[in-house]
Amino acid sequence: MLSGVATSQTTAPSPILNNQINLGEIFSEQALNVQTVTDGVTASTTAQANGVSIGVANADASATSNQTNQGAVYAHGVVGIAADGGAATTVNTTAAGNSGTIGAASGTISAFGVQVNNAGVTARGQIEAGDAQAKDVSVSTLAMGNTQGVSLDNGAAGLRLSQSNTANTLADGGAHVGAVTGSISVSATTAGNNINISGANQSASRLITDQANTADVTQASKFTAYGSSYLSATTATATGNTLSVANEGPLTDLTSNQWNTSYVRGQAEATSYQFGGAQTNAYAVGNASQVVNLGSELALNNTQTNDGGGVEAIATFGGQDGYDATTTATAMGNAVSGTVCSRCNGRMTVNNNQVNNADVGASTTTNSYSTGRQVTGVSTAVGNNAGFYVRSPSGN
């Protein structure tokens, strides 16, 4: 991990240059086995090929960052519980090819960032407790080919960000627990390319983003099985390219280009012999972009192309006796949304182009074999989806 921060006032922007190339395999594995604990178990496993952090505080800076990964990245976190997992059990597993953060606080940053991932990225997180009990459980598994974060606080940014992923990304695993007396959340999230941009306290930005995911497979999958569960949620989210912008300030000016040819699959499968409330959710999208500016102006030029392998979301649940079971599967070729604040005299200018040339499918299966109060299944498949809104921050 490389980090750099400019913190003093300067007459000219401070130049920052970062070049990173990884050629070797990155492997991180953690296994915890316990009999009985009272407070709980915590396991965090992270594998990352290249990482950089660049920031300014009360200063201006210009930055150029180039990251290239050629080595496989693998993270595996597993917790085994023989009798009792205690009050709270947490398993977090993260794998990333290239990771970067850019920040500006009361300053201005101009940056050019390039991320290229050419090797497989895999994250597996799981709990093995088939003969045990636990109260509250969280299992989060994250795999990203390239991920870039931008954070502004009363800051301004002019950014050109480029991401290319050519290798498979996989977030996998699940949970096997005898009895869950509280709530359990098991989630897998994967993306070939990911960009998150946030701005607060009257920030502004002009952005150009380019994302290309040409891997064979981009997949998120979670499989859970319980003897009994009070509240359970099993979620799988897979995206070829994802972009999220949330700003509070006078201007967000964004030109976004997303291109996906990978087969994108989100798969969530759950069973519980006895269940209280059970949710199973699968989400898969080729290209996703969400842009919000709680300020006076949003300018959005969006281009999305989904081609090649197809998009598929699969969600299943099966239980013997219980109360409420909800199963949802959503698949989209391209999805974009834009929102600007009406209370701020907001103005939005949008130029949107979406092309989907791939098959898109969603399926749900929900079974309550003996007794149940309410069983719901919803499946949605859309080629192109767009929504643009001028509304108050509360949505009213």
JOWOBEL-V624375 format. One record per residue. N is the residue number from 0. RES is the residue in one letter. SS is DSSP state (alpha for helix, beta for strand, coil for the rest). Layout:
n=N res=RES ss=SS
n=N res=RES ss=SS
This chain:
n=0 res=M ss=coil
n=1 res=L ss=beta
n=2 res=S ss=beta
n=3 res=G ss=beta
n=4 res=V ss=beta
n=5 res=A ss=beta
n=6 res=T ss=coil
n=7 res=S ss=coil
n=8 res=Q ss=coil
n=9 res=T ss=coil
n=10 res=T ss=coil
n=11 res=A ss=coil
n=12 res=P ss=coil
n=13 res=S ss=beta
n=14 res=P ss=beta
n=15 res=I ss=beta
n=16 res=L ss=beta
n=17 res=N ss=beta
n=18 res=N ss=beta
n=19 res=Q ss=beta
n=20 res=I ss=beta
n=21 res=N ss=beta
n=22 res=L ss=coil
n=23 res=G ss=coil
n=24 res=E ss=coil
n=25 res=I ss=beta
n=26 res=F ss=beta
n=27 res=S ss=beta
n=28 res=E ss=beta
n=29 res=Q ss=beta
n=30 res=A ss=beta
n=31 res=L ss=beta
n=32 res=N ss=beta
n=33 res=V ss=beta
n=34 res=Q ss=beta
n=35 res=T ss=beta
n=36 res=V ss=coil
n=37 res=T ss=coil
n=38 res=D ss=coil
n=39 res=G ss=beta
n=40 res=V ss=beta
n=41 res=T ss=beta
n=42 res=A ss=beta
n=43 res=S ss=beta
n=44 res=T ss=beta
n=45 res=T ss=beta
n=46 res=A ss=beta
n=47 res=Q ss=beta
n=48 res=A ss=beta
n=49 res=N ss=beta
n=50 res=G ss=beta
n=51 res=V ss=beta
n=52 res=S ss=beta
n=53 res=I ss=beta
n=54 res=G ss=beta
n=55 res=V ss=beta
n=56 res=A ss=beta
n=57 res=N ss=coil
n=58 res=A ss=coil
n=59 res=D ss=beta
n=60 res=A ss=beta
n=61 res=S ss=beta
n=62 res=A ss=beta
n=63 res=T ss=beta
n=64 res=S ss=beta
n=65 res=N ss=beta
n=66 res=Q ss=beta
n=67 res=T ss=beta
n=68 res=N ss=beta
n=69 res=Q ss=coil
n=70 res=G ss=coil
n=71 res=A ss=coil
n=72 res=V ss=beta
n=73 res=Y ss=beta
n=74 res=A ss=beta
n=75 res=H ss=beta
n=76 res=G ss=beta
n=77 res=V ss=beta
n=78 res=V ss=beta
n=79 res=G ss=beta
n=80 res=I ss=beta
n=81 res=A ss=beta
n=82 res=A ss=beta
n=83 res=D ss=beta
n=84 res=G ss=coil
n=85 res=G ss=coil
n=86 res=A ss=coil
n=87 res=A ss=beta
n=88 res=T ss=beta
n=89 res=T ss=beta
n=90 res=V ss=beta
n=91 res=N ss=beta
n=92 res=T ss=beta
n=93 res=T ss=beta
n=94 res=A ss=beta
n=95 res=A ss=beta
n=96 res=G ss=beta
n=97 res=N ss=beta
n=98 res=S ss=beta
n=99 res=G ss=beta
n=100 res=T ss=beta
n=101 res=I ss=beta
n=102 res=G ss=beta
n=103 res=A ss=beta
n=104 res=A ss=beta
n=105 res=S ss=coil
n=106 res=G ss=coil
n=107 res=T ss=beta
n=108 res=I ss=beta
n=109 res=S ss=beta
n=110 res=A ss=beta
n=111 res=F ss=beta
n=112 res=G ss=beta
n=113 res=V ss=beta
n=114 res=Q ss=beta
n=115 res=V ss=beta
n=116 res=N ss=beta
n=117 res=N ss=coil
n=118 res=A ss=coil
n=119 res=G ss=coil
n=120 res=V ss=beta
n=121 res=T ss=beta
n=122 res=A ss=beta
n=123 res=R ss=beta
n=124 res=G ss=beta
n=125 res=Q ss=beta
n=126 res=I ss=beta
n=127 res=E ss=beta
n=128 res=A ss=beta
n=129 res=G ss=beta
n=130 res=D ss=beta
n=131 res=A ss=beta
n=132 res=Q ss=beta
n=133 res=A ss=beta
n=134 res=K ss=coil
n=135 res=D ss=beta
n=136 res=V ss=beta
n=137 res=S ss=beta
n=138 res=V ss=beta
n=139 res=S ss=beta
n=140 res=T ss=beta
n=141 res=L ss=beta
n=142 res=A ss=beta
n=143 res=M ss=beta
n=144 res=G ss=beta
n=145 res=N ss=beta
n=146 res=T ss=beta
n=147 res=Q ss=beta
n=148 res=G ss=beta
n=149 res=V ss=beta
n=150 res=S ss=beta
n=151 res=L ss=beta
n=152 res=D ss=beta
n=153 res=N ss=coil
n=154 res=G ss=coil
n=155 res=A ss=beta
n=156 res=A ss=beta
n=157 res=G ss=beta
n=158 res=L ss=beta
n=159 res=R ss=beta
n=160 res=L ss=beta
n=161 res=S ss=beta
n=162 res=Q ss=beta
n=163 res=S ss=beta
n=164 res=N ss=beta
n=165 res=T ss=coil
n=166 res=A ss=coil
n=167 res=N ss=coil
n=168 res=T ss=beta
n=169 res=L ss=beta
n=170 res=A ss=beta
n=171 res=D ss=beta
n=172 res=G ss=beta
n=173 res=G ss=beta
n=174 res=A ss=beta
n=175 res=H ss=beta
n=176 res=V ss=beta
n=177 res=G ss=beta
n=178 res=A ss=beta
n=179 res=V ss=beta
n=180 res=T ss=beta
n=181 res=G ss=beta
n=182 res=S ss=beta
n=183 res=I ss=beta
n=184 res=S ss=beta
n=185 res=V ss=beta
n=186 res=S ss=beta
n=187 res=A ss=beta
n=188 res=T ss=beta
n=189 res=T ss=beta
n=190 res=A ss=beta
n=191 res=G ss=beta
n=192 res=N ss=beta
n=193 res=N ss=beta
n=194 res=I ss=beta
n=195 res=N ss=beta
n=196 res=I ss=beta
n=197 res=S ss=beta
n=198 res=G ss=beta
n=199 res=A ss=beta
n=200 res=N ss=coil
n=201 res=Q ss=coil
n=202 res=S ss=coil
n=203 res=A ss=beta
n=204 res=S ss=beta
n=205 res=R ss=beta
n=206 res=L ss=beta
n=207 res=I ss=beta
n=208 res=T ss=beta
n=209 res=D ss=beta
n=210 res=Q ss=beta
n=211 res=A ss=beta
n=212 res=N ss=beta
n=213 res=T ss=coil
n=214 res=A ss=coil
n=215 res=D ss=coil
n=216 res=V ss=beta
n=217 res=T ss=beta
n=218 res=Q ss=beta
n=219 res=A ss=beta
n=220 res=S ss=beta
n=221 res=K ss=beta
n=222 res=F ss=beta
n=223 res=T ss=beta
n=224 res=A ss=beta
n=225 res=Y ss=beta
n=226 res=G ss=beta
n=227 res=S ss=beta
n=228 res=S ss=beta
n=229 res=Y ss=beta
n=230 res=L ss=beta
n=231 res=S ss=beta
n=232 res=A ss=beta
n=233 res=T ss=beta
n=234 res=T ss=beta
n=235 res=A ss=beta
n=236 res=T ss=beta
n=237 res=A ss=beta
n=238 res=T ss=beta
n=239 res=G ss=beta
n=240 res=N ss=beta
n=241 res=T ss=beta
n=242 res=L ss=beta
n=243 res=S ss=beta
n=244 res=V ss=beta
n=245 res=A ss=beta
n=246 res=N ss=beta
n=247 res=E ss=coil
n=248 res=G ss=coil
n=249 res=P ss=coil
n=250 res=L ss=beta
n=251 res=T ss=beta
n=252 res=D ss=beta
n=253 res=L ss=beta
n=254 res=T ss=beta
n=255 res=S ss=beta
n=256 res=N ss=beta
n=257 res=Q ss=beta
n=258 res=W ss=beta
n=259 res=N ss=beta
n=260 res=T ss=coil
n=261 res=S ss=coil
n=262 res=Y ss=beta
n=263 res=V ss=beta
n=264 res=R ss=beta
n=265 res=G ss=beta
n=266 res=Q ss=beta
n=267 res=A ss=beta
n=268 res=E ss=beta
n=269 res=A ss=beta
n=270 res=T ss=beta
n=271 res=S ss=beta
n=272 res=Y ss=beta
n=273 res=Q ss=beta
n=274 res=F ss=beta
n=275 res=G ss=beta
n=276 res=G ss=beta
n=277 res=A ss=beta
n=278 res=Q ss=beta
n=279 res=T ss=beta
n=280 res=N ss=beta
n=281 res=A ss=beta
n=282 res=Y ss=beta
n=283 res=A ss=beta
n=284 res=V ss=beta
n=285 res=G ss=beta
n=286 res=N ss=beta
n=287 res=A ss=beta
n=288 res=S ss=beta
n=289 res=Q ss=beta
n=290 res=V ss=beta
n=291 res=V ss=beta
n=292 res=N ss=beta
n=293 res=L ss=coil
n=294 res=G ss=coil
n=295 res=S ss=coil
n=296 res=E ss=beta
n=297 res=L ss=beta
n=298 res=A ss=beta
n=299 res=L ss=beta
n=300 res=N ss=beta
n=301 res=N ss=beta
n=302 res=T ss=beta
n=303 res=Q ss=beta
n=304 res=T ss=beta
n=305 res=N ss=beta
n=306 res=D ss=coil
n=307 res=G ss=coil
n=308 res=G ss=coil
n=309 res=G ss=coil
n=310 res=V ss=beta
n=311 res=E ss=beta
n=312 res=A ss=beta
n=313 res=I ss=beta
n=314 res=A ss=beta
n=315 res=T ss=beta
n=316 res=F ss=beta
n=317 res=G ss=beta
n=318 res=G ss=beta
n=319 res=Q ss=beta
n=320 res=D ss=beta
n=321 res=G ss=beta
n=322 res=Y ss=beta
n=323 res=D ss=beta
n=324 res=A ss=beta
n=325 res=T ss=beta
n=326 res=T ss=beta
n=327 res=T ss=beta
n=328 res=A ss=beta
n=329 res=T ss=beta
n=330 res=A ss=beta
n=331 res=M ss=beta
n=332 res=G ss=beta
n=333 res=N ss=beta
n=334 res=A ss=beta
n=335 res=V ss=beta
n=336 res=S ss=beta
n=337 res=G ss=beta
n=338 res=T ss=beta
n=339 res=V ss=beta
n=340 res=C ss=beta
n=341 res=S ss=coil
n=342 res=R ss=coil
n=343 res=C ss=coil
n=344 res=N ss=coil
n=345 res=G ss=coil
n=346 res=R ss=beta
n=347 res=M ss=beta
n=348 res=T ss=beta
n=349 res=V ss=beta
n=350 res=N ss=beta
n=351 res=N ss=beta
n=352 res=N ss=beta
n=353 res=Q ss=beta
n=354 res=V ss=beta
n=355 res=N ss=beta
n=356 res=N ss=coil
n=357 res=A ss=coil
n=358 res=D ss=coil
n=359 res=V ss=beta
n=360 res=G ss=beta
n=361 res=A ss=beta
n=362 res=S ss=beta
n=363 res=T ss=beta
n=364 res=T ss=beta
n=365 res=T ss=beta
n=366 res=N ss=beta
n=367 res=S ss=beta
n=368 res=Y ss=beta
n=369 res=S ss=beta
n=370 res=T ss=beta
n=371 res=G ss=coil
n=372 res=R ss=coil
n=373 res=Q ss=beta
n=374 res=V ss=beta
n=375 res=T ss=beta
n=376 res=G ss=beta
n=377 res=V ss=beta
n=378 res=S ss=beta
n=379 res=T ss=beta
n=380 res=A ss=beta
n=381 res=V ss=beta
n=382 res=G ss=beta
n=383 res=N ss=beta
n=384 res=N ss=beta
n=385 res=A ss=beta
n=386 res=G ss=beta
n=387 res=F ss=beta
n=388 res=Y ss=beta
n=389 res=V ss=beta
n=390 res=R ss=beta
n=391 res=S ss=coil
n=392 res=P ss=coil
n=393 res=S ss=coil
n=394 res=G ss=coil
n=395 res=N ss=coil
